[in-house]
Amino acid sequence: MTATVITPSVVQKIYMPSTQRTGTPIRLVRYYLKAAKVFQDDWILLETAIGTTDNSLVDSQGIDVTSTATTQETLTYTDATDRLVCAGTNTGIVHIFVIMNEV
């Protein structure tokens, strides 16, 4: 089988408290995405999932597909194609955080 686009079943928007130290104040937002990964290298389109990719930073610490607090997968984000690729051969539920500056 071949990798395909996956749609998150849960998308939560979380506003992060922050204190300005220097520069212009920004509004930090963290998105939580939960999706079912079926094939190696399945991907999520961030524009579709959260509505924008401007100023986004993917938290690429990994994916816990077994919900054991252990990283089994890695994330790769490609801005040109707007793909957040869930690399690796593990399948199951993936939990992903995306941090961005909301403008």
C-alpha positions, -999 to +999 in steps of 0.1 A: +000+000+000+010+036-005+011+066+018-018+090+016-032+121+032-048+116+066-074+138+083-072+144+120-102+132+140-094+158+167-081+193+163-079+214+195-066+250+196-049+260+229-038+296+236-004+296+254+002+322+281+034+342+274+052+372+288+069+396+264+106+400+271+118+419+240+103+428+207+067+430+196+042+410+216+029+379+198+000+355+204+012+319+207-012+291+198-007+254+201-027+230+181-032+194+191-039+170+163-050+133+167-051+111+136-050+075+126-018+066+107-023+036+084+007+035+061+044+045+063+049+082+055+012+092+057+008+129+059-014+157+072-021+189+052-017+216+078-036+242+058-067+219+058-062+207+094-057+241+112-066+266+085-032+282+081+005+274+080+018+310+084+043+313+112+039+277+122+065+256+139+059+219+141+069+204+175+090+176+160+099+157+192+081+127+177+049+107+177+037+084+204+016+059+184+012+035+213+003+061+240+031+049+262+049+083+265+077+069+243+085+083+209+082+058+181+080+081+151+094+114+137+077+143+120+089+161+089+072+193+077+077+205+041+065+240+036+065+239-002+039+211-002+023+219+032+028+183+042+034+171+078+048+136+071+045+110+098+077+091+090+084+055+100+067+021+098+046+023+129+008+026+125-019+036+149-031+068+166-007+097+163-006+127+186+010+159+172+015+194+185+019+224+162+030+258+177+024+290+158+023+327+161-013+338+155-015+370+135 
